Amino acid sequence: TENRRWMDAVKARDGQCVRCGSANDLESHHKRGLAELVFELGITSREDARSHAAVLWDLENGETLCRPCHYAEHGRVLPCD
């Protein structure tokens, strides 16, 4: 639920891919990875996550990328349809 709200808020704020300007297939990207934050904060339960919600779901740690730019950010190749 929090993740969905965060993703929607990031996309609403940016409105387009911050890298290429595309408005198609938009996705929200954590600039500083969510897994990295979870590890650094020592989160091991939902209760831990709730106590660190302000850090995990900080809109300043998010940016909107189109799917191709998001795949490229993670070093992946976008599969063909």
Buried (B, 14 or more C-beta within 10 A) or exposed (E): EEEEEBBEBBBEEBEBBBBEEBEEEBBBBBEEEBEEBBEEBEBEEEEEBEEBEEBBBBEEBBBBBBBBBBBBBEEEEEEEE
